[in-house]
Amino acid sequence: MATYTSISAVKAAIRKKAQQAIGEISQKGYETAQNNIDGFYTGTPVYYKRTGKLGDSPRTNGVQGKGSHISTEIYLDDNYSYETGTWTAEQVMEAAENGYGNLVGTGGFWRKTVDEMPDIIDDAMRNAGFERK
């Protein structure tokens, strides 16, 4: 058990453990999003050419913050366009996730990622030394 000689030492120790947890959440959340979106790619489209841009869209901004605020963001980057077609990246993501627009693949990849995040968060917090009571 650690001994702290000041409040600032306690805060620094908590921040270090929180950064560890957020780093793990960022990495594992990103990997989960990537694995789940990779699962979209089933079947072979007939009416369009697959570009793979959807599969390249998972992102994380890593560990962010100063002071008592630390965070991470895991998201799908929709800042790209398709050379053919009239849909935006956001429209493609929505159609792919929800299974419409004659897109060939398995939807629900983002919903599955969101559903898996509580376990990822709990594991990372526990690994960093924070226990849920």
C-alpha positions as CSV (number, residue, x, y, z in Angstrom):
1,M,0.0,0.0,0.0
2,A,1.3,3.4,-1.0
3,T,1.8,6.2,1.5
4,Y,1.1,9.8,0.4
5,T,2.5,12.9,2.1
6,S,0.2,15.5,0.5
7,I,-3.1,15.9,-1.3
8,S,-1.2,16.7,-4.5
9,A,0.6,13.4,-4.3
10,V,-2.8,11.6,-3.9
11,K,-4.2,13.5,-6.9
12,A,-1.1,12.7,-8.9
13,A,-1.4,8.9,-8.1
14,I,-5.1,8.9,-9.0
15,R,-4.5,10.8,-12.2
16,K,-1.7,8.3,-13.2
17,K,-4.1,5.3,-12.6
18,A,-6.9,7.1,-14.4
19,Q,-4.6,7.8,-17.4
20,Q,-3.7,4.1,-17.4
21,A,-7.4,3.1,-17.4
22,I,-8.4,5.6,-20.1
23,G,-5.4,4.4,-22.3
24,E,-6.6,0.9,-22.0
25,I,-10.2,1.9,-22.8
26,S,-9.0,3.8,-25.8
27,Q,-7.0,1.0,-27.2
28,K,-9.4,-1.8,-26.5
29,G,-12.4,0.2,-27.6
30,Y,-10.7,1.0,-30.8
31,E,-9.8,-2.7,-31.4
32,T,-13.4,-3.7,-30.6
33,A,-14.8,-1.1,-33.1
34,Q,-12.3,-2.3,-35.7
35,N,-13.1,-6.0,-35.2
36,N,-16.9,-5.3,-35.2
37,I,-16.7,-3.2,-38.4
38,D,-14.5,-5.8,-40.1
39,G,-17.5,-8.2,-39.4
40,F,-19.6,-6.1,-41.7
41,Y,-17.8,-7.3,-44.8
42,T,-19.7,-10.4,-45.7
43,G,-21.0,-11.3,-49.2
44,T,-20.1,-9.8,-52.5
45,P,-21.9,-6.7,-53.8
46,V,-23.3,-6.8,-57.3
47,Y,-24.4,-3.2,-57.7
48,Y,-21.5,-1.4,-56.3
49,K,-17.7,-1.6,-55.9
50,R,-16.4,-2.1,-52.4
51,T,-13.8,0.5,-51.4
52,G,-13.1,-0.6,-47.8
53,K,-13.4,3.0,-46.5
54,L,-16.0,2.0,-44.0
55,G,-13.5,-0.6,-42.6
56,D,-10.9,2.1,-42.3
57,S,-13.1,4.5,-40.3
58,P,-12.6,3.5,-36.7
59,R,-10.6,6.0,-34.7
60,T,-9.6,7.0,-31.2
61,N,-8.2,10.3,-30.0
62,G,-6.2,8.5,-27.3
63,V,-5.9,9.9,-23.7
64,Q,-7.0,13.5,-23.6
65,G,-7.3,16.0,-20.8
66,K,-5.7,18.2,-18.1
67,G,-6.2,18.6,-14.5
68,S,-9.0,16.6,-13.1
69,H,-10.6,15.8,-16.5
70,I,-9.3,12.8,-18.5
71,S,-11.2,11.3,-21.5
72,T,-11.0,9.4,-24.7
73,E,-13.2,9.2,-27.7
74,I,-13.8,6.2,-30.0
75,Y,-15.6,7.0,-33.2
76,L,-16.1,6.3,-36.8
77,D,-14.5,8.9,-39.0
78,D,-17.0,10.0,-41.7
79,N,-14.7,12.7,-43.2
80,Y,-14.2,11.1,-46.6
81,S,-16.1,10.9,-49.8
82,Y,-16.7,8.2,-52.4
83,E,-15.5,8.5,-56.0
84,T,-18.8,7.1,-57.3
85,G,-22.3,7.3,-56.1
86,T,-24.3,10.0,-54.4
87,W,-24.2,9.0,-50.7
88,T,-22.0,10.7,-48.1
89,A,-19.9,8.7,-45.8
90,E,-22.4,9.3,-43.0
91,Q,-25.2,8.0,-45.2
92,V,-23.2,4.8,-46.0
93,M,-22.4,4.3,-42.3
94,E,-26.0,4.6,-41.4
95,A,-27.2,2.3,-44.1
96,A,-24.5,-0.3,-43.3
97,E,-25.2,-0.2,-39.6
98,N,-29.0,-0.5,-40.0
99,G,-29.1,-2.9,-43.0
100,Y,-30.7,-0.8,-45.7
101,G,-29.9,0.7,-49.1
102,N,-29.0,-2.7,-50.7
103,L,-25.6,-2.7,-49.0
104,V,-24.1,-6.2,-48.7
105,G,-22.9,-6.9,-45.2
106,T,-23.7,-7.5,-41.6
107,G,-25.1,-4.5,-39.8
108,G,-25.1,-3.7,-36.1
109,F,-21.3,-3.2,-35.8
110,W,-21.5,0.1,-34.0
111,R,-24.4,-1.0,-31.7
112,K,-22.3,-4.1,-30.8
113,T,-19.3,-1.9,-30.0
114,V,-21.4,0.4,-27.8
115,D,-22.8,-2.7,-26.0
116,E,-19.3,-4.0,-25.4
117,M,-18.0,-0.8,-23.9
118,P,-19.2,-1.2,-20.3
119,D,-17.2,-4.4,-19.9
120,I,-14.2,-2.8,-21.5
121,I,-14.5,0.2,-19.1
122,D,-15.0,-2.0,-16.1
123,D,-12.0,-4.2,-16.9
124,A,-9.7,-1.2,-17.6
125,M,-10.7,0.5,-14.3
126,R,-10.2,-2.8,-12.4
127,N,-6.8,-3.3,-14.1
128,A,-5.8,0.2,-13.0
129,G,-6.7,-0.5,-9.4
130,F,-10.2,1.0,-9.2
131,E,-12.7,-1.5,-7.8
132,R,-16.4,-1.2,-8.2
133,K,-18.2,-1.7,-4.9
